[in-house]
Amino acid sequence: MKASDLRQKNEAELQKELLDLRRAQFSLRMQAATQQLSNTSQIGKVRKDIARVKTMQREKATAK
C-alpha cells in the first residue's frame, strides 16, 4: 500500500481501511500463535500499513 493511494481516500475510507488492517493483523497473530503462518514477514508489512493509515488520518485531521 502506498501513501499516495491513501492520500486520495477520505476519512471514512481510511477508517474502513484501518479496521480491515487490524482484522488482518489479528488473523496473522492467531496464525503465528498456532504455527500456521508460513510467511512471518506479513505481520511487519501489516503493522507498517496500519502506521501509514494512522499517519494519513492525522495529516487530514491537522489540515482542517
Secondary structure, DSSP 8 states (H G I E B T S, - for coil): --HHHHHTS-HHHHHHHHHHHHHHHHHHHHHHHTT--S-THHHHHHHHHHHHHHHHHHHHHHH-
